[in-house]
Amino acid sequence: MDEKRKQILSVIVQVIIFIICLVLVIIGQRNVGPQGTLVMILGLAGLIGLLYHYNRKFK
C-alpha cells in the first residue's frame, strides 16, 4: 500500500472514531446517573486520544 492510500485510510478511520465518540457523549448526556457519566467519559477519552494523535505530529 502506498503512502497516499495509508493517509486516506487514516483520515477515514479518524473520522469514524470521531463520530463514534461524539455519539457516545450525546448518548451519555441523555442518561442520568453513573452509566451516563461513564459513557460520556469514554467518549471524551476517545476525543482526547484523537487530539493527542493529531498533535503528536507537530511536536
PDBQT receptor file of N, H, CA, C and O in Angstrom, charges set to zero:
ATOM      1  N   MET A   1       0.852  -1.172   0.000  1.00  0.00    +0.000 N 
ATOM      2  CA  MET A   1       0.000   0.000   0.000  1.00  0.00    +0.000 C 
ATOM      3  C   MET A   1       0.900   1.239   0.000  1.00  0.00    +0.000 C 
ATOM      4  O   MET A   1       1.838   1.330   0.792  1.00  0.00    +0.000 OA
ATOM      5  N   ASP A   2       0.614   2.172  -0.877  1.00  0.00    +0.000 N 
ATOM      6  H   ASP A   2      -0.148   2.098  -1.521  1.00  0.00    +0.000 HD
ATOM      7  CA  ASP A   2       1.459   3.358  -0.954  1.00  0.00    +0.000 C 
ATOM      8  C   ASP A   2       1.076   4.372   0.128  1.00  0.00    +0.000 C 
ATOM      9  O   ASP A   2       0.076   4.212   0.828  1.00  0.00    +0.000 OA
ATOM     10  N   GLU A   3       1.881   5.396   0.241  1.00  0.00    +0.000 N 
ATOM     11  H   GLU A   3       2.694   5.526  -0.328  1.00  0.00    +0.000 HD
ATOM     12  CA  GLU A   3       1.733   6.390   1.311  1.00  0.00    +0.000 C 
ATOM     13  C   GLU A   3       0.414   7.151   1.208  1.00  0.00    +0.000 C 
ATOM     14  O   GLU A   3      -0.204   7.453   2.228  1.00  0.00    +0.000 OA
ATOM     15  N   LYS A   4      -0.017   7.461   0.005  1.00  0.00    +0.000 N 
ATOM     16  H   LYS A   4       0.486   7.216  -0.824  1.00  0.00    +0.000 HD
ATOM     17  CA  LYS A   4      -1.261   8.222  -0.196  1.00  0.00    +0.000 C 
ATOM     18  C   LYS A   4      -2.470   7.438   0.313  1.00  0.00    +0.000 C 
ATOM     19  O   LYS A   4      -3.353   8.003   0.958  1.00  0.00    +0.000 OA
ATOM     20  N   ARG A   5      -2.510   6.145   0.024  1.00  0.00    +0.000 N 
ATOM     21  H   ARG A   5      -1.793   5.685  -0.500  1.00  0.00    +0.000 HD
ATOM     22  CA  ARG A   5      -3.632   5.317   0.484  1.00  0.00    +0.000 C 
ATOM     23  C   ARG A   5      -3.626   5.166   1.998  1.00  0.00    +0.000 C 
ATOM     24  O   ARG A   5      -4.685   5.160   2.625  1.00  0.00    +0.000 OA
ATOM     25  N   LYS A   6      -2.454   5.046   2.584  1.00  0.00    +0.000 N 
ATOM     26  H   LYS A   6      -1.593   5.051   2.075  1.00  0.00    +0.000 HD
ATOM     27  CA  LYS A   6      -2.366   4.960   4.045  1.00  0.00    +0.000 C 
ATOM     28  C   LYS A   6      -2.904   6.229   4.688  1.00  0.00    +0.000 C 
ATOM     29  O   LYS A   6      -3.614   6.170   5.692  1.00  0.00    +0.000 OA
ATOM     30  N   GLN A   7      -2.568   7.370   4.112  1.00  0.00    +0.000 N 
ATOM     31  H   GLN A   7      -1.992   7.418   3.296  1.00  0.00    +0.000 HD
ATOM     32  CA  GLN A   7      -3.024   8.646   4.647  1.00  0.00    +0.000 C 
ATOM     33  C   GLN A   7      -4.545   8.773   4.528  1.00  0.00    +0.000 C 
ATOM     34  O   GLN A   7      -5.204   9.219   5.467  1.00  0.00    +0.000 OA
ATOM     35  N   ILE A   8      -5.098   8.386   3.393  1.00  0.00    +0.000 N 
ATOM     36  H   ILE A   8      -4.563   8.024   2.630  1.00  0.00    +0.000 HD
ATOM     37  CA  ILE A   8      -6.545   8.454   3.197  1.00  0.00    +0.000 C 
ATOM     38  C   ILE A   8      -7.257   7.511   4.161  1.00  0.00    +0.000 C 
ATOM     39  O   ILE A   8      -8.265   7.885   4.761  1.00  0.00    +0.000 OA
ATOM     40  N   LEU A   9      -6.747   6.298   4.315  1.00  0.00    +0.000 N 
ATOM     41  H   LEU A   9      -5.929   5.993   3.828  1.00  0.00    +0.000 HD
ATOM     42  CA  LEU A   9      -7.336   5.332   5.239  1.00  0.00    +0.000 C 
ATOM     43  C   LEU A   9      -7.272   5.839   6.674  1.00  0.00    +0.000 C 
ATOM     44  O   LEU A   9      -8.221   5.660   7.437  1.00  0.00    +0.000 OA
ATOM     45  N   SER A  10      -6.164   6.467   7.046  1.00  0.00    +0.000 N 
ATOM     46  H   SER A  10      -5.392   6.611   6.426  1.00  0.00    +0.000 HD
ATOM     47  CA  SER A  10      -6.013   7.018   8.387  1.00  0.00    +0.000 C 
ATOM     48  C   SER A  10      -7.041   8.116   8.657  1.00  0.00    +0.000 C 
ATOM     49  O   SER A  10      -7.622   8.167   9.741  1.00  0.00    +0.000 OA
ATOM     50  N   VAL A  11      -7.265   8.978   7.693  1.00  0.00    +0.000 N 
ATOM     51  H   VAL A  11      -6.792   8.936   6.812  1.00  0.00    +0.000 HD
ATOM     52  CA  VAL A  11      -8.248  10.052   7.862  1.00  0.00    +0.000 C 
ATOM     53  C   VAL A  11      -9.650   9.471   7.996  1.00  0.00    +0.000 C 
ATOM     54  O   VAL A  11     -10.434   9.933   8.825  1.00  0.00    +0.000 OA
ATOM     55  N   ILE A  12      -9.973   8.466   7.192  1.00  0.00    +0.000 N 
ATOM     56  H   ILE A  12      -9.336   8.091   6.518  1.00  0.00    +0.000 HD
ATOM     57  CA  ILE A  12     -11.302   7.846   7.262  1.00  0.00    +0.000 C 
ATOM     58  C   ILE A  12     -11.520   7.197   8.625  1.00  0.00    +0.000 C 
ATOM     59  O   ILE A  12     -12.595   7.333   9.210  1.00  0.00    +0.000 OA
ATOM     60  N   VAL A  13     -10.518   6.498   9.133  1.00  0.00    +0.000 N 
ATOM     61  H   VAL A  13      -9.645   6.387   8.658  1.00  0.00    +0.000 HD
ATOM     62  CA  VAL A  13     -10.625   5.860  10.451  1.00  0.00    +0.000 C 
ATOM     63  C   VAL A  13     -10.781   6.917  11.543  1.00  0.00    +0.000 C 
ATOM     64  O   VAL A  13     -11.574   6.734  12.467  1.00  0.00    +0.000 OA
ATOM     65  N   GLN A  14     -10.043   8.012  11.450  1.00  0.00    +0.000 N 
ATOM     66  H   GLN A  14      -9.399   8.161  10.699  1.00  0.00    +0.000 HD
ATOM     67  CA  GLN A  14     -10.145   9.067  12.452  1.00  0.00    +0.000 C 
ATOM     68  C   GLN A  14     -11.520   9.719  12.445  1.00  0.00    +0.000 C 
ATOM     69  O   GLN A  14     -12.053  10.042  13.506  1.00  0.00    +0.000 OA
ATOM     70  N   VAL A  15     -12.100   9.917  11.272  1.00  0.00    +0.000 N 
ATOM     71  H   VAL A  15     -11.667   9.654  10.409  1.00  0.00    +0.000 HD
ATOM     72  CA  VAL A  15     -13.443  10.499  11.181  1.00  0.00    +0.000 C 
ATOM     73  C   VAL A  15     -14.470   9.553  11.795  1.00  0.00    +0.000 C 
ATOM     74  O   VAL A  15     -15.374   9.996  12.503  1.00  0.00    +0.000 OA
ATOM     75  N   ILE A  16     -14.339   8.260  11.530  1.00  0.00    +0.000 N 
ATOM     76  H   ILE A  16     -13.604   7.900  10.955  1.00  0.00    +0.000 HD
ATOM     77  CA  ILE A  16     -15.268   7.283  12.102  1.00  0.00    +0.000 C 
ATOM     78  C   ILE A  16     -15.153   7.258  13.623  1.00  0.00    +0.000 C 
ATOM     79  O   ILE A  16     -16.170   7.233  14.316  1.00  0.00    +0.000 OA
ATOM     80  N   ILE A  17     -13.937   7.265  14.148  1.00  0.00    +0.000 N 
ATOM     81  H   ILE A  17     -13.111   7.285  13.585  1.00  0.00    +0.000 HD
ATOM     82  CA  ILE A  17     -13.734   7.284  15.600  1.00  0.00    +0.000 C 
ATOM     83  C   ILE A  17     -14.306   8.563  16.195  1.00  0.00    +0.000 C 
ATOM     84  O   ILE A  17     -14.918   8.524  17.262  1.00  0.00    +0.000 OA
ATOM     85  N   PHE A  18     -14.115   9.701  15.520  1.00  0.00    +0.000 N 
ATOM     86  H   PHE A  18     -13.617   9.732  14.653  1.00  0.00    +0.000 HD
ATOM     87  CA  PHE A  18     -14.650  10.970  15.998  1.00  0.00    +0.000 C 
ATOM     88  C   PHE A  18     -16.170  10.912  16.100  1.00  0.00    +0.000 C 
ATOM     89  O   PHE A  18     -16.742  11.340  17.102  1.00  0.00    +0.000 OA
ATOM     90  N   ILE A  19     -16.823  10.387  15.073  1.00  0.00    +0.000 N 
ATOM     91  H   ILE A  19     -16.359  10.039  14.259  1.00  0.00    +0.000 HD
ATOM     92  CA  ILE A  19     -18.285  10.310  15.083  1.00  0.00    +0.000 C 
ATOM     93  C   ILE A  19     -18.769   9.380  16.194  1.00  0.00    +0.000 C 
ATOM     94  O   ILE A  19     -19.742   9.695  16.881  1.00  0.00    +0.000 OA
ATOM     95  N   ILE A  20     -18.107   8.247  16.376  1.00  0.00    +0.000 N 
ATOM     96  H   ILE A  20     -17.317   7.991  15.819  1.00  0.00    +0.000 HD
ATOM     97  CA  ILE A  20     -18.492   7.314  17.441  1.00  0.00    +0.000 C 
ATOM     98  C   ILE A  20     -18.343   7.967  18.806  1.00  0.00    +0.000 C 
ATOM     99  O   ILE A  20     -19.232   7.839  19.648  1.00  0.00    +0.000 OA
ATOM    100  N   CYS A  21     -17.240   8.662  19.042  1.00  0.00    +0.000 N 
ATOM    101  H   CYS A  21     -16.518   8.766  18.358  1.00  0.00    +0.000 HD
ATOM    102  CA  CYS A  21     -17.012   9.313  20.334  1.00  0.00    +0.000 C 
ATOM    103  C   CYS A  21     -18.022  10.427  20.574  1.00  0.00    +0.000 C 
ATOM    104  O   CYS A  21     -18.496  10.602  21.697  1.00  0.00    +0.000 OA
ATOM    105  N   LEU A  22     -18.351  11.173  19.542  1.00  0.00    +0.000 N 
ATOM    106  H   LEU A  22     -17.966  11.031  18.630  1.00  0.00    +0.000 HD
ATOM    107  CA  LEU A  22     -19.339  12.238  19.669  1.00  0.00    +0.000 C 
ATOM    108  C   LEU A  22     -20.706  11.659  20.010  1.00  0.00    +0.000 C 
ATOM    109  O   LEU A  22     -21.428  12.213  20.840  1.00  0.00    +0.000 OA
ATOM    110  N   VAL A  23     -21.062  10.552  19.375  1.00  0.00    +0.000 N 
ATOM    111  H   VAL A  23     -20.476  10.102  18.701  1.00  0.00    +0.000 HD
ATOM    112  CA  VAL A  23     -22.334   9.888  19.678  1.00  0.00    +0.000 C 
ATOM    113  C   VAL A  23     -22.330   9.380  21.117  1.00  0.00    +0.000 C 
ATOM    114  O   VAL A  23     -23.352   9.470  21.797  1.00  0.00    +0.000 OA
ATOM    115  N   LEU A  24     -21.215   8.852  21.594  1.00  0.00    +0.000 N 
ATOM    116  H   LEU A  24     -20.384   8.779  21.041  1.00  0.00    +0.000 HD
ATOM    117  CA  LEU A  24     -21.130   8.395  22.983  1.00  0.00    +0.000 C 
ATOM    118  C   LEU A  24     -21.369   9.543  23.959  1.00  0.00    +0.000 C 
ATOM    119  O   LEU A  24     -22.065   9.368  24.959  1.00  0.00    +0.000 OA
ATOM    120  N   VAL A  25     -20.807  10.698  23.682  1.00  0.00    +0.000 N 
ATOM    121  H   VAL A  25     -20.241  10.840  22.870  1.00  0.00    +0.000 HD
ATOM    122  CA  VAL A  25     -21.004  11.854  24.560  1.00  0.00    +0.000 C 
ATOM    123  C   VAL A  25     -22.474  12.271  24.554  1.00  0.00    +0.000 C 
ATOM    124  O   VAL A  25     -23.033  12.568  25.609  1.00  0.00    +0.000 OA
ATOM    125  N   ILE A  26     -23.096  12.295  23.395  1.00  0.00    +0.000 N 
ATOM    126  H   ILE A  26     -22.642  12.053  22.538  1.00  0.00    +0.000 HD
ATOM    127  CA  ILE A  26     -24.502  12.706  23.303  1.00  0.00    +0.000 C 
ATOM    128  C   ILE A  26     -25.409  11.694  23.998  1.00  0.00    +0.000 C 
ATOM    129  O   ILE A  26     -26.324  12.083  24.724  1.00  0.00    +0.000 OA
ATOM    130  N   ILE A  27     -25.169  10.404  23.785  1.00  0.00    +0.000 N 
ATOM    131  H   ILE A  27     -24.426  10.087  23.195  1.00  0.00    +0.000 HD
ATOM    132  CA  ILE A  27     -25.980   9.377  24.446  1.00  0.00    +0.000 C 
ATOM    133  C   ILE A  27     -25.772   9.423  25.954  1.00  0.00    +0.000 C 
ATOM    134  O   ILE A  27     -26.731   9.295  26.715  1.00  0.00    +0.000 OA
ATOM    135  N   GLY A  28     -24.545   9.602  26.386  1.00  0.00    +0.000 N 
ATOM    136  H   GLY A  28     -23.766   9.706  25.768  1.00  0.00    +0.000 HD
ATOM    137  CA  GLY A  28     -24.262   9.677  27.815  1.00  0.00    +0.000 C 
ATOM    138  C   GLY A  28     -24.915  10.868  28.478  1.00  0.00    +0.000 C 
ATOM    139  O   GLY A  28     -25.283  10.803  29.652  1.00  0.00    +0.000 OA
ATOM    140  N   GLN A  29     -25.064  11.956  27.742  1.00  0.00    +0.000 N 
ATOM    141  H   GLN A  29     -24.766  12.009  26.789  1.00  0.00    +0.000 HD
ATOM    142  CA  GLN A  29     -25.686  13.144  28.314  1.00  0.00    +0.000 C 
ATOM    143  C   GLN A  29     -27.182  12.940  28.516  1.00  0.00    +0.000 C 
ATOM    144  O   GLN A  29     -27.776  13.548  29.406  1.00  0.00    +0.000 OA
ATOM    145  N   ARG A  30     -27.785  12.100  27.709  1.00  0.00    +0.000 N 
ATOM    146  H   ARG A  30     -27.303  11.605  26.986  1.00  0.00    +0.000 HD
ATOM    147  CA  ARG A  30     -29.216  11.814  27.850  1.00  0.00    +0.000 C 
ATOM    148  C   ARG A  30     -29.504  10.937  29.055  1.00  0.00    +0.000 C 
ATOM    149  O   ARG A  30     -30.563  11.064  29.669  1.00  0.00    +0.000 OA
ATOM    150  N   ASN A  31     -28.579  10.048  29.405  1.00  0.00    +0.000 N 
ATOM    151  H   ASN A  31     -27.719   9.945  28.906  1.00  0.00    +0.000 HD
ATOM    152  CA  ASN A  31     -28.775   9.122  30.523  1.00  0.00    +0.000 C 
ATOM    153  C   ASN A  31     -28.282   9.766  31.812  1.00  0.00    +0.000 C 
ATOM    154  O   ASN A  31     -27.130  10.186  31.915  1.00  0.00    +0.000 OA
ATOM    155  N   VAL A  32     -29.170   9.833  32.783  1.00  0.00    +0.000 N 
ATOM    156  H   VAL A  32     -30.106   9.491  32.699  1.00  0.00    +0.000 HD
ATOM    157  CA  VAL A  32     -28.810  10.408  34.076  1.00  0.00    +0.000 C 
ATOM    158  C   VAL A  32     -28.307   9.281  34.973  1.00  0.00    +0.000 C 
ATOM    159  O   VAL A  32     -28.914   8.213  35.044  1.00  0.00    +0.000 OA
ATOM    160  N   GLY A  33     -27.202   9.528  35.651  1.00  0.00    +0.000 N 
ATOM    161  H   GLY A  33     -26.708  10.396  35.594  1.00  0.00    +0.000 HD
ATOM    162  CA  GLY A  33     -26.668   8.540  36.572  1.00  0.00    +0.000 C 
ATOM    163  C   GLY A  33     -25.252   8.132  36.212  1.00  0.00    +0.000 C 
ATOM    164  O   GLY A  33     -24.640   8.676  35.293  1.00  0.00    +0.000 OA
ATOM    165  N   PRO A  34     -24.748   7.156  36.963  1.00  0.00    +0.000 N 
ATOM    166  CA  PRO A  34     -23.364   6.723  36.756  1.00  0.00    +0.000 C 
ATOM    167  C   PRO A  34     -23.108   6.129  35.370  1.00  0.00    +0.000 C 
ATOM    168  O   PRO A  34     -22.031   6.325  34.808  1.00  0.00    +0.000 OA
ATOM    169  N   GLN A  35     -24.073   5.414  34.817  1.00  0.00    +0.000 N 
ATOM    170  H   GLN A  35     -24.948   5.255  35.273  1.00  0.00    +0.000 HD
ATOM    171  CA  GLN A  35     -23.872   4.821  33.495  1.00  0.00    +0.000 C 
ATOM    172  C   GLN A  35     -23.704   5.896  32.434  1.00  0.00    +0.000 C 
ATOM    173  O   GLN A  35     -22.830   5.790  31.573  1.00  0.00    +0.000 OA
ATOM    174  N   GLY A  36     -24.530   6.922  32.489  1.00  0.00    +0.000 N 
ATOM    175  H   GLY A  36     -25.240   7.008  33.189  1.00  0.00    +0.000 HD
ATOM    176  CA  GLY A  36     -24.412   8.015  31.531  1.00  0.00    +0.000 C 
ATOM    177  C   GLY A  36     -23.084   8.736  31.654  1.00  0.00    +0.000 C 
ATOM    178  O   GLY A  36     -22.471   9.118  30.657  1.00  0.00    +0.000 OA
ATOM    179  N   THR A  37     -22.650   8.917  32.893  1.00  0.00    +0.000 N 
ATOM    180  H   THR A  37     -23.148   8.607  33.702  1.00  0.00    +0.000 HD
ATOM    181  CA  THR A  37     -21.371   9.584  33.123  1.00  0.00    +0.000 C 
ATOM    182  C   THR A  37     -20.213   8.767  32.558  1.00  0.00    +0.000 C 
ATOM    183  O   THR A  37     -19.300   9.318  31.944  1.00  0.00    +0.000 OA
ATOM    184  N   LEU A  38     -20.252   7.455  32.768  1.00  0.00    +0.000 N 
ATOM    185  H   LEU A  38     -20.994   7.007  33.268  1.00  0.00    +0.000 HD
ATOM    186  CA  LEU A  38     -19.183   6.601  32.241  1.00  0.00    +0.000 C 
ATOM    187  C   LEU A  38     -19.163   6.593  30.715  1.00  0.00    +0.000 C 
ATOM    188  O   LEU A  38     -18.091   6.572  30.110  1.00  0.00    +0.000 OA
ATOM    189  N   VAL A  39     -20.332   6.608  30.093  1.00  0.00    +0.000 N 
ATOM    190  H   VAL A  39     -21.202   6.624  30.584  1.00  0.00    +0.000 HD
ATOM    191  CA  VAL A  39     -20.390   6.649  28.631  1.00  0.00    +0.000 C 
ATOM    192  C   VAL A  39     -19.811   7.964  28.130  1.00  0.00    +0.000 C 
ATOM    193  O   VAL A  39     -19.078   7.987  27.141  1.00  0.00    +0.000 OA
ATOM    194  N   MET A  40     -20.138   9.060  28.810  1.00  0.00    +0.000 N 
ATOM    195  H   MET A  40     -20.734   9.041  29.613  1.00  0.00    +0.000 HD
ATOM    196  CA  MET A  40     -19.592  10.362  28.419  1.00  0.00    +0.000 C 
ATOM    197  C   MET A  40     -18.077  10.396  28.599  1.00  0.00    +0.000 C 
ATOM    198  O   MET A  40     -17.368  10.959  27.764  1.00  0.00    +0.000 OA
ATOM    199  N   ILE A  41     -17.580   9.805  29.668  1.00  0.00    +0.000 N 
ATOM    200  H   ILE A  41     -18.156   9.348  30.346  1.00  0.00    +0.000 HD
ATOM    201  CA  ILE A  41     -16.134   9.772  29.913  1.00  0.00    +0.000 C 
ATOM    202  C   ILE A  41     -15.424   8.957  28.827  1.00  0.00    +0.000 C 
ATOM    203  O   ILE A  41     -14.338   9.330  28.383  1.00  0.00    +0.000 OA
ATOM    204  N   LEU A  42     -16.033   7.848  28.400  1.00  0.00    +0.000 N 
ATOM    205  H   LEU A  42     -16.915   7.545  28.760  1.00  0.00    +0.000 HD
ATOM    206  CA  LEU A  42     -15.441   7.061  27.311  1.00  0.00    +0.000 C 
ATOM    207  C   LEU A  42     -15.381   7.872  26.021  1.00  0.00    +0.000 C 
ATOM    208  O   LEU A  42     -14.372   7.846  25.316  1.00  0.00    +0.000 OA
ATOM    209  N   GLY A  43     -16.451   8.587  25.714  1.00  0.00    +0.000 N 
ATOM    210  H   GLY A  43     -17.270   8.608  26.287  1.00  0.00    +0.000 HD
ATOM    211  CA  GLY A  43     -16.461   9.427  24.520  1.00  0.00    +0.000 C 
ATOM    212  C   GLY A  43     -15.431  10.536  24.603  1.00  0.00    +0.000 C 
ATOM    213  O   GLY A  43     -14.743  10.831  23.626  1.00  0.00    +0.000 OA
ATOM    214  N   LEU A  44     -15.326  11.150  25.772  1.00  0.00    +0.000 N 
ATOM    215  H   LEU A  44     -15.884  10.910  26.566  1.00  0.00    +0.000 HD
ATOM    216  CA  LEU A  44     -14.358  12.222  25.964  1.00  0.00    +0.000 C 
ATOM    217  C   LEU A  44     -12.926  11.701  25.865  1.00  0.00    +0.000 C 
ATOM    218  O   LEU A  44     -12.056  12.361  25.296  1.00  0.00    +0.000 OA
ATOM    219  N   ALA A  45     -12.688  10.518  26.419  1.00  0.00    +0.000 N 
ATOM    220  H   ALA A  45     -13.394   9.982  26.881  1.00  0.00    +0.000 HD
ATOM    221  CA  ALA A  45     -11.349   9.921  26.321  1.00  0.00    +0.000 C 
ATOM    222  C   ALA A  45     -10.983   9.651  24.861  1.00  0.00    +0.000 C 
ATOM    223  O   ALA A  45      -9.834   9.840  24.461  1.00  0.00    +0.000 OA
ATOM    224  N   GLY A  46     -11.948   9.214  24.080  1.00  0.00    +0.000 N 
ATOM    225  H   GLY A  46     -12.881   9.061  24.405  1.00  0.00    +0.000 HD
ATOM    226  CA  GLY A  46     -11.691   8.990  22.661  1.00  0.00    +0.000 C 
ATOM    227  C   GLY A  46     -11.362  10.277  21.929  1.00  0.00    +0.000 C 
ATOM    228  O   GLY A  46     -10.459  10.306  21.094  1.00  0.00    +0.000 OA
ATOM    229  N   LEU A  47     -12.094  11.344  22.239  1.00  0.00    +0.000 N 
ATOM    230  H   LEU A  47     -12.828  11.320  22.918  1.00  0.00    +0.000 HD
ATOM    231  CA  LEU A  47     -11.824  12.639  21.607  1.00  0.00    +0.000 C 
ATOM    232  C   LEU A  47     -10.452  13.177  22.001  1.00  0.00    +0.000 C 
ATOM    233  O   LEU A  47      -9.731  13.727  21.169  1.00  0.00    +0.000 OA
ATOM    234  N   ILE A  48     -10.099  13.016  23.261  1.00  0.00    +0.000 N 
ATOM    235  H   ILE A  48     -10.684  12.569  23.937  1.00  0.00    +0.000 HD
ATOM    236  CA  ILE A  48      -8.779  13.463  23.715  1.00  0.00    +0.000 C 
ATOM    237  C   ILE A  48      -7.685  12.628  23.053  1.00  0.00    +0.000 C 
ATOM    238  O   ILE A  48      -6.627  13.154  22.705  1.00  0.00    +0.000 OA
ATOM    239  N   GLY A  49      -7.933  11.333  22.878  1.00  0.00    +0.000 N 
ATOM    240  H   GLY A  49      -8.792  10.905  23.160  1.00  0.00    +0.000 HD
ATOM    241  CA  GLY A  49      -6.975  10.482  22.179  1.00  0.00    +0.000 C 
ATOM    242  C   GLY A  49      -6.769  10.920  20.738  1.00  0.00    +0.000 C 
ATOM    243  O   GLY A  49      -5.645  10.901  20.235  1.00  0.00    +0.000 OA
ATOM    244  N   LEU A  50      -7.851  11.317  20.069  1.00  0.00    +0.000 N 
ATOM    245  H   LEU A  50      -8.764  11.333  20.477  1.00  0.00    +0.000 HD
ATOM    246  CA  LEU A  50      -7.723  11.824  18.701  1.00  0.00    +0.000 C 
ATOM    247  C   LEU A  50      -6.922  13.120  18.661  1.00  0.00    +0.000 C 
ATOM    248  O   LEU A  50      -6.098  13.316  17.767  1.00  0.00    +0.000 OA
ATOM    249  N   LEU A  51      -7.159  14.001  19.622  1.00  0.00    +0.000 N 
ATOM    250  H   LEU A  51      -7.828  13.842  20.348  1.00  0.00    +0.000 HD
ATOM    251  CA  LEU A  51      -6.382  15.244  19.688  1.00  0.00    +0.000 C 
ATOM    252  C   LEU A  51      -4.906  14.959  19.926  1.00  0.00    +0.000 C 
ATOM    253  O   LEU A  51      -4.042  15.599  19.328  1.00  0.00    +0.000 OA
ATOM    254  N   TYR A  52      -4.617  14.002  20.798  1.00  0.00    +0.000 N 
ATOM    255  H   TYR A  52      -5.319  13.482  21.285  1.00  0.00    +0.000 HD
ATOM    256  CA  TYR A  52      -3.230  13.627  21.058  1.00  0.00    +0.000 C 
ATOM    257  C   TYR A  52      -2.568  13.091  19.788  1.00  0.00    +0.000 C 
ATOM    258  O   TYR A  52      -1.436  13.449  19.464  1.00  0.00    +0.000 OA
ATOM    259  N   HIS A  53      -3.288  12.233  19.081  1.00  0.00    +0.000 N 
ATOM    260  H   HIS A  53      -4.208  11.942  19.344  1.00  0.00    +0.000 HD
ATOM    261  CA  HIS A  53      -2.746  11.656  17.843  1.00  0.00    +0.000 C 
ATOM    262  C   HIS A  53      -2.471  12.745  16.805  1.00  0.00    +0.000 C 
ATOM    263  O   HIS A  53      -1.458  12.702  16.107  1.00  0.00    +0.000 OA
ATOM    264  N   TYR A  54      -3.368  13.713  16.709  1.00  0.00    +0.000 N 
ATOM    265  H   TYR A  54      -4.191  13.749  17.276  1.00  0.00    +0.000 HD
ATOM    266  CA  TYR A  54      -3.195  14.803  15.746  1.00  0.00    +0.000 C 
ATOM    267  C   TYR A  54      -2.013  15.698  16.128  1.00  0.00    +0.000 C 
ATOM    268  O   TYR A  54      -1.204  16.057  15.272  1.00  0.00    +0.000 OA
ATOM    269  N   ASN A  55      -1.914  16.057  17.408  1.00  0.00    +0.000 N 
ATOM    270  H   ASN A  55      -2.571  15.766  18.103  1.00  0.00    +0.000 HD
ATOM    271  CA  ASN A  55      -0.876  16.987  17.852  1.00  0.00    +0.000 C 
ATOM    272  C   ASN A  55       0.502  16.340  17.946  1.00  0.00    +0.000 C 
ATOM    273  O   ASN A  55       1.508  17.047  18.000  1.00  0.00    +0.000 OA
ATOM    274  N   ARG A  56       0.564  15.020  17.966  1.00  0.00    +0.000 N 
ATOM    275  H   ARG A  56      -0.254  14.446  17.921  1.00  0.00    +0.000 HD
ATOM    276  CA  ARG A  56       1.844  14.322  18.069  1.00  0.00    +0.000 C 
ATOM    277  C   ARG A  56       2.740  14.624  16.873  1.00  0.00    +0.000 C 
ATOM    278  O   ARG A  56       3.964  14.634  17.005  1.00  0.00    +0.000 OA
ATOM    279  N   LYS A  57       2.143  14.871  15.701  1.00  0.00    +0.000 N 
ATOM    280  H   LYS A  57       1.149  14.863  15.594  1.00  0.00    +0.000 HD
ATOM    281  CA  LYS A  57       2.927  15.180  14.500  1.00  0.00    +0.000 C 
ATOM    282  C   LYS A  57       3.670  16.502  14.615  1.00  0.00    +0.000 C 
ATOM    283  O   LYS A  57       4.736  16.666  14.021  1.00  0.00    +0.000 OA
ATOM    284  N   PHE A  58       3.124  17.443  15.368  1.00  0.00    +0.000 N 
ATOM    285  H   PHE A  58       2.258  17.310  15.850  1.00  0.00    +0.000 HD
ATOM    286  CA  PHE A  58       3.657  18.799  15.418  1.00  0.00    +0.000 C 
ATOM    287  C   PHE A  58       4.541  19.039  16.629  1.00  0.00    +0.000 C 
ATOM    288  O   PHE A  58       4.831  20.188  16.962  1.00  0.00    +0.000 OA
ATOM    289  N   LYS A  59       4.968  17.992  17.281  1.00  0.00    +0.000 N 
ATOM    290  H   LYS A  59       4.733  17.059  17.010  1.00  0.00    +0.000 HD
ATOM    291  CA  LYS A  59       5.786  18.126  18.480  1.00  0.00    +0.000 C 
ATOM    292  C   LYS A  59       7.161  18.638  18.164  1.00  0.00    +0.000 C 
ATOM    293  O   LYS A  59       7.979  18.808  19.069  1.00  0.00    +0.000 OA
TER     294      LYS A  59
